[in-house]
Amino acid sequence: MKKVTIDLNIILDFLNKRGNHAQAAKIFSLCTNGVIEGYICAHEVTTLAYFLMKNHNDTTKVKYVLGELLDLFHTIPITENILRGALNSKIKDYEDAVIEISSLKIGIDYIITRNLDDFKHSNVKPLSPSEFLTLQNIQ
């Protein structure tokens, strides 16, 4: 079974029903149905909480959404070693470097993101949602 890290932009596509919502929903469905193992980095959860509170200002709703995501995805803990390793990553954006290094440490196959340029130097292969779905023979 493939292990994938889901970048925050994919989660936001799904939750906010943005333009790429259908692709994000298919990826969530693959995780729900046990076709793939979905992972998120711990720091993505706190960043998501910030965005959700900023946009919805509803603590109960935010806690519910976060709980559902924590039930659906495995969480990659962020350690000092990962944070230090990200400092030496070829990826310029530190937050993306943390995703790369944490994914690398636990043997992730792909990082699913809409920001492929940010991950062009990643040691874990980045794929857009459409590329990943094509790879899985899902349209």
C-alpha positions as CSV (number, residue, x, y, z in Angstrom):
1,M,0.0,0.0,0.0
2,K,1.3,3.4,-0.9
3,K,2.0,5.9,1.8
4,V,1.4,9.6,0.9
5,T,1.8,12.8,2.8
6,I,-1.0,15.2,2.1
7,D,0.1,18.8,1.8
8,L,-2.1,21.4,3.5
9,N,-3.2,23.0,0.2
10,I,-5.0,19.7,-0.6
11,I,-6.7,19.6,2.7
12,L,-7.8,23.2,2.2
13,D,-9.1,22.4,-1.3
14,F,-11.3,19.7,0.3
15,L,-12.5,21.6,3.3
16,N,-13.2,24.9,1.5
17,K,-14.5,23.3,-1.7
18,R,-12.0,25.2,-3.8
19,G,-11.4,24.6,-7.5
20,N,-9.6,21.3,-7.0
21,H,-12.2,20.0,-4.5
22,A,-13.1,16.9,-6.6
23,Q,-9.5,15.6,-6.8
24,A,-8.9,16.3,-3.1
25,A,-12.2,14.4,-2.3
26,K,-11.0,11.4,-4.3
27,I,-7.7,11.3,-2.4
28,F,-9.6,11.5,0.9
29,S,-11.8,8.7,-0.3
30,L,-8.7,6.5,-1.1
31,C,-7.5,7.1,2.4
32,T,-11.0,6.4,3.9
33,N,-11.3,3.1,2.0
34,G,-7.8,1.9,2.9
35,V,-6.5,2.0,-0.7
36,I,-3.6,4.3,0.4
37,E,-2.2,5.4,3.8
38,G,-2.6,9.1,4.2
39,Y,-0.3,11.1,6.4
40,I,-0.2,14.7,7.6
41,C,2.6,16.5,9.5
42,A,1.8,17.6,13.0
43,H,2.6,21.2,12.2
44,E,0.0,21.2,9.4
45,V,-2.7,20.5,12.0
46,T,-1.9,23.6,14.0
47,T,-1.6,25.7,10.9
48,L,-5.0,24.4,9.7
49,A,-6.5,25.2,13.1
50,Y,-5.3,28.8,12.7
51,F,-6.9,29.1,9.2
52,L,-10.1,27.5,10.3
53,M,-10.5,29.8,13.3
54,K,-9.7,32.8,11.3
55,N,-12.3,31.9,8.6
56,H,-15.0,30.4,10.8
57,N,-14.5,31.6,14.3
58,D,-16.2,28.5,15.7
59,T,-14.2,26.5,18.2
60,T,-16.6,23.6,18.2
61,K,-16.6,23.3,14.4
62,V,-12.8,23.6,14.3
63,K,-12.3,20.9,16.9
64,Y,-14.7,18.6,15.1
65,V,-12.9,19.1,11.7
66,L,-9.5,18.5,13.3
67,G,-10.7,15.4,15.1
68,E,-12.1,14.0,11.8
69,L,-8.7,14.7,10.1
70,L,-6.8,13.1,12.9
71,D,-9.1,10.0,12.6
72,L,-8.5,9.8,8.9
73,F,-4.8,10.5,8.5
74,H,-1.8,9.2,10.4
75,T,0.1,12.1,12.0
76,I,3.9,12.5,11.5
77,P,5.4,13.8,14.7
78,I,7.8,16.7,14.2
79,T,11.0,16.2,16.2
80,E,14.1,18.4,16.7
81,N,16.0,16.1,14.3
82,I,13.4,16.7,11.6
83,L,13.5,20.4,12.2
84,R,17.3,20.5,12.0
85,G,17.3,18.2,9.0
86,A,15.0,20.7,7.2
87,L,17.5,23.4,7.7
88,N,19.8,21.5,5.4
89,S,17.2,20.6,2.8
90,K,17.6,21.8,-0.8
91,I,14.0,23.0,-0.5
92,K,14.0,26.8,0.2
93,D,10.6,27.1,1.9
94,Y,11.3,25.8,5.5
95,E,7.7,24.6,6.1
96,D,7.9,22.5,2.9
97,A,11.4,21.3,3.9
98,V,9.9,20.0,7.2
99,I,7.3,18.1,5.2
100,E,10.0,16.6,3.0
101,I,12.3,15.5,5.8
102,S,9.5,14.2,8.0
103,S,8.1,12.2,5.0
104,L,11.5,10.9,4.2
105,K,12.1,9.7,7.8
106,I,9.0,7.4,7.7
107,G,9.3,6.1,4.2
108,I,6.5,8.1,2.4
109,D,6.2,7.2,-1.3
110,Y,4.7,10.6,-2.5
111,I,4.0,14.1,-1.3
112,I,0.7,15.1,-2.8
113,T,0.7,18.9,-3.3
114,R,-0.4,21.6,-5.7
115,N,2.9,23.4,-5.2
116,L,5.1,21.1,-7.2
117,D,7.7,23.9,-7.8
118,D,8.2,24.2,-4.0
119,F,9.1,20.5,-3.9
120,K,11.2,20.2,-7.1
121,H,14.4,19.4,-5.0
122,S,12.5,17.0,-2.7
123,N,14.0,13.5,-1.9
124,V,10.3,12.3,-1.7
125,K,8.6,12.4,-5.1
126,P,6.0,15.2,-5.3
127,L,2.8,14.7,-7.3
128,S,-0.1,16.9,-8.0
129,P,-3.5,15.4,-7.2
130,S,-4.2,14.7,-10.9
131,E,-0.8,13.0,-11.4
132,F,-1.4,10.8,-8.3
133,L,-4.9,9.9,-9.4
134,T,-3.7,9.0,-12.9
135,L,-1.0,6.9,-11.3
136,Q,-3.7,5.1,-9.4
137,N,-5.8,4.7,-12.6
138,I,-8.5,6.9,-11.2
139,Q,-10.0,9.7,-13.2
